[in-house]
């Protein structure tokens, strides 16, 4: 009986060691995916800021053109 219990315990310990290894591997994979997602997020945020700057500059140029057109129309009238 003691031998059977010892065998069961060895099997359970082996199973737990394997499960622990699997969980460590999964954790490492998830950590790498998280790092990649954070890097992607940083890149997207930087890209968004650049686009907002370009849109702001474009809006300012358009407004300047509208102001010029309006002032020319006012002088002509």
One Martini backbone bead per residue (centre of mass of N, CA, C, O) as a GRO file, in nm:
protein
   77
    1UNK     BB    1   0.058   0.063  -0.021
    2UNK     BB    2   0.298   0.255  -0.001
    3UNK     BB    3   0.387   0.214  -0.295
    4UNK     BB    4   0.127   0.328  -0.426
    5UNK     BB    5   0.141   0.608  -0.296
    6UNK     BB    6   0.419   0.680  -0.410
    7UNK     BB    7   0.339   0.657  -0.707
    8UNK     BB    8   0.119   0.869  -0.700
    9UNK     BB    9   0.299   1.101  -0.603
   10UNK     BB   10   0.494   1.096  -0.840
   11UNK     BB   11   0.282   1.156  -1.053
   12UNK     BB   12   0.179   1.422  -0.938
   13UNK     BB   13   0.449   1.568  -0.944
   14UNK     BB   14   0.494   1.536  -1.246
   15UNK     BB   15   0.238   1.688  -1.331
   16UNK     BB   16   0.309   1.955  -1.186
   17UNK     BB   17   0.570   2.009  -1.334
   18UNK     BB   18   0.444   2.020  -1.616
   19UNK     BB   19   0.239   2.240  -1.557
   20UNK     BB   20   0.445   2.452  -1.475
   21UNK     BB   21   0.593   2.460  -1.746
   22UNK     BB   22   0.351   2.541  -1.916
   23UNK     BB   23   0.293   2.807  -1.762
   24UNK     BB   24   0.567   2.938  -1.817
   25UNK     BB   25   0.543   2.938  -2.122
   26UNK     BB   26   0.283   3.102  -2.138
   27UNK     BB   27   0.390   3.347  -1.986
   28UNK     BB   28   0.617   3.416  -2.185
   29UNK     BB   29   0.435   3.454  -2.430
   30UNK     BB   30   0.255   3.679  -2.308
   31UNK     BB   31   0.483   3.878  -2.251
   32UNK     BB   32   0.562   3.912  -2.549
   33UNK     BB   33   0.284   4.007  -2.650
   34UNK     BB   34   0.270   4.254  -2.466
   35UNK     BB   35   0.519   4.395  -2.573
   36UNK     BB   36   0.416   4.419  -2.864
   37UNK     BB   37   0.157   4.577  -2.797
   38UNK     BB   38   0.303   4.820  -2.673
   39UNK     BB   39   0.468   4.894  -2.919
   40UNK     BB   40   0.227   4.936  -3.107
   41UNK     BB   41   0.093   5.155  -2.937
   42UNK     BB   42   0.321   5.359  -2.951
   43UNK     BB   43   0.320   5.386  -3.259
   44UNK     BB   44   0.023   5.479  -3.287
   45UNK     BB   45   0.046   5.732  -3.113
   46UNK     BB   46   0.260   5.871  -3.282
   47UNK     BB   47   0.099   5.873  -3.544
   48UNK     BB   48  -0.135   6.038  -3.436
   49UNK     BB   49   0.025   6.293  -3.368
   50UNK     BB   50   0.123   6.344  -3.655
   51UNK     BB   51  -0.159   6.370  -3.783
   52UNK     BB   52  -0.254   6.607  -3.609
   53UNK     BB   53  -0.041   6.803  -3.707
   54UNK     BB   54  -0.115   6.795  -4.007
   55UNK     BB   55  -0.409   6.883  -3.971
   56UNK     BB   56  -0.346   7.153  -3.840
   57UNK     BB   57  -0.182   7.268  -4.076
   58UNK     BB   58  -0.403   7.239  -4.288
   59UNK     BB   59  -0.616   7.410  -4.148
   60UNK     BB   60  -0.448   7.670  -4.147
   61UNK     BB   61  -0.417   7.694  -4.454
   62UNK     BB   62  -0.716   7.703  -4.523
   63UNK     BB   63  -0.785   7.950  -4.352
   64UNK     BB   64  -0.594   8.141  -4.501
   65UNK     BB   65  -0.734   8.112  -4.776
   66UNK     BB   66  -1.012   8.208  -4.685
   67UNK     BB   67  -0.920   8.484  -4.586
   68UNK     BB   68  -0.814   8.582  -4.855
   69UNK     BB   69  -1.074   8.544  -5.017
   70UNK     BB   70  -1.243   8.733  -4.839
   71UNK     BB   71  -1.070   8.991  -4.869
   72UNK     BB   72  -1.092   9.008  -5.177
   73UNK     BB   73  -1.402   9.023  -5.189
   74UNK     BB   74  -1.430   9.281  -5.015
   75UNK     BB   75  -1.262   9.469  -5.202
   76UNK     BB   76  -1.432   9.420  -5.469
   77UNK     BB   77  -1.719   9.520  -5.345
   0.00000   0.00000   0.00000
